[in-house]
């Protein structure tokens, strides 16, 4: 299938997921809006990685763009932390409809941008001191070279970028038993599958636009794309926890979902911090 058709399938799927997620207990939109001090767990973990690369004031007063922002809970969390001139970008117009509603209910003036993250720099005239993306994002992008170049162009000189995402080894593995069943290395083309649910609770059967297209991006491609775009890598880590229970057997903890004691020690997340230096 050509790229345009594949992305159209994904957009339709995420338009439906947005409705499912907005009413889920996992996202708990009402609870988030009721507690004006609440920060999403995703953003709390992102900030722990990003903070050493920021001034003591953190994100406060600094312009920030959140790529692949979905329904905006994380984007609004960045605004609650004091980021200024916050913007969120997503491919799904229905996700942005929910994001706009949530931001307005929270009294936040956020600039919402619809489009492909790989083209983000062409979709806004603004430039940012911080660009972030995390938690299940880049598998939805067919390639990363244009994504990385766009990130470079979106940053002001000296600006910083963070990605923290599911480790690509997970997509290659089946966990019962533990074995490699799919590609880890990038370049093998798209993976197409059908799923009538999502990662939120009790979602099976709620999605009718079931076709999903994902692309494998190994760590060499992620780091190589950022370097080729002219960004300087300041930090890289492979992390033993993730933001959601991607497979059976993960146990919740203060830093996210982890493997139980005695399980093989593999990374569940990775994180990269990069900076525009020109």
N, C-alpha and C positions, 0 to 999 in steps of 0.2 A: 504494500500500500504506500502511496506517496505521502510525503510529510504533511502536506496541507490536510489531507483526509484524516490522517492519524491524529493530528492536533485537534481537528474538529470533533472526532470521537471523544478525545480526552476532555475538551471543553464541555461537551454535552454531559459527560459523566460527572464532572466536578460541579456543574450547575445543579445536578440532582443531589450530589453529596452535600452541597452547601445547606440545603433544606434539612437533610437528615442530621447534619452536624449541629446546626443552629438550635435544634430542639433536643439535643442529646444531653445526658448527664455528664458525659466526659467534658464537653465544652462549658456547660453550666453558664449560659449567657446571663440568665437572670441573677444568679449568684455573683457573677463577676461585676455586673452593673450595680448590684446592691452594696458592694464593698468597694468604695472608691480607692482604697489602699491596696487592693489585690493586684498582684503581678502574676502573669501566667508562669507555670513551671518551666515552660520552654524558654521564656525570656530570662528567667532567673538563672538557668543553666548557661544560656548564651552570654549573659553579662559576666558570669564568673570567668569565662574564657577571655572575653573582650577587655575587661576592666584593667588588666596590667598594661594595656597598650593605649590607655586613655589618660588624660590628666586626672588629678585627684577629684575633680568635680564630676568625673564620669561622663555620661551622655548629656547631662544637664546643660541646656542652652546650645546644644550642637544639632545641626540639621541631620536628619536621618531618613533613609529610604529603606523600606522593607520589601524585598523581592519575593514574589510568590506568597503573598500575604494571606490568602484564603479569606476567612470571614472576619479577620481583623482583630481578634482577641490579642494576639501578640503585638500587633501594630499599636493598638491603644495602650498596651502595657508599656511600650517604649515611651509613648507620650506621657503616661503617668509617672515615669521615671525622670521626666523633665526634658526629654529631647524636644527641640524646637523645629518648627517647619516640617513636621513628620509627613511622609508620603508612603503609600502602600500600592504595590502593583500586583495584578493577578490576571491570568488568562480568562478566568470565568466571570462573566458579568453578573451572574446571580450571587456568586461569592462576594463581589464588591457591593451588591445591593444590601446584603446582610451587614457587611463591614461598615457601610455608610450609616445604616440604622444604629448599629452599636456605638459608633463614634459620636453620632448626634445625641444619643441618649446619655452619653458620658460627658457631653459638653465639649468635645474635642474637635478642633478644626483640622482635619486630615485631608490631604490631597490624594484622591484615589485615581489610579491610572489603570486602564484596561489594556492588556497586551502581553506579548511574548517577552519573557525576561531577557532573551537574547537580543532584543531590539529596544531595550528600555531607554538607552541613551538617546534614541531618536524620537521617543514618545513624550519627552519633557525637556524644557529648556533649562531646568534647574540642575545645579550640581550640589553635592552633599559632602559633609564631613565624615559621615558614617554610612555604609551600606551593609545590610545584613540579610542573610537567608538561612533557614534551618528547618530540620525535622521533616524529611520526606520531600525534597524539592527537585534535585537535579536529575532524578530518574525520568522525569517528565520532559526533559529537554533532549532533542535529538543529537546535539553536539555542544561542546563547551567552548570552542575557540571564540565564537562571536559573543557568547555569554561573558567570558572573561574580558574581552575587549570593551564591551558595553560597560562593565563594572569599572574598568579603568577610566573610561570617559565620563562616567557619572560622578566620580570622586574629584574633589578639589585636590590640588597638590598638597601632599601631606595627609590626605584623608585615608581612612582605614576601612577595610572590608573584613567581615566575618562570615564564614560558613561553618555550621555544625550540623552534620547530617548523619543518616544511617550509614554504617560502614558498608562499602560495596561487597565485602565478602559474604554478607548475609544473603544477598540475592542469589548467590551461587550455591547455597547450601540447603539441604533438607536436614531436619534436626532429629527425626526419629526414623531410622538411625542417623547418626551424624555422618553425612557424606556429601561430596560435591556432586551436584546434579545439573548445574547450569554454568554459563560463562561467568568468569570474574573479569577478565580483560575486556577492555572496550573494543569497539569496532566490529562486533558480530551482528550488527543490525538490531532492529527493534524486536522486543518480546511482546506478543499480543496474547491477552487472556481475557476471560469473561468472568465477572463477579457481580452478583446482584446485591452485595452488601458493601460495607466500608469498615473502617477500623474502630468506629464507635460502637457502643453496646447495642444489642438487639436490632442491628441494622440489616440483617439478612432479609432479602426479598423486597427491600424498599427502593432499590435502584432498577430502573427499566433500561436505561442507557448503559448497558453492561460492558461494552468493549473498552479495554484499557490498552494503551501502548506505552511501554517503558523502554528506556535505553540504558545499557550498562556503561558506567563511567568509573574506571579503576582509579586508584589514587595517583598513579603516574599521569593520567590524563588531567585530573583536577589540578594538580600542582603544576604540570607542564603548561596548561592553558593559562593559568594566572601569571606564570613567569614570562611566557611568550607575549602576553599583553602588556608587559612592562611593569608589573607589580612586584614588590619585594616581599618575600615570605618572611614574616617575623616570628611565627610560631606554627607548629604542627603537632598534633597529638592524636593518638588512637585511644579511645576511652572505653571503659568497661560497663557503661550504662547507656540506655537509650530512653526515648520519651514515651514509648508506648509498648505494650506487650506484643511484639511482632510474631512470637511463636510460643507454644505451650512450654511451661517450665520456668519462664522468667518470673522473678519475684520482685515486688515493689520495695523501694528503699528511699532514703532521703534525697539521693541524687538521681533517681529514676529507676527504671527496670533493669535488673541485673540477672546474670546466671546464678543458679544456686551453688552453694559450696560443693566442691567435688566435680563440677562440670568442666569441660575443656575451657581453658582460658583463652578466649578470643575477643577481639574488639567488637563492640556493638555500635559505637559512634566514632566519627573522626571530627576534628576541628582544625581549621586553618585561619590564621589571621594574616592579612597581607596589607601592604600600604602603597599608595601611589607616591612616588618620590620625585617625579618630574614636574 
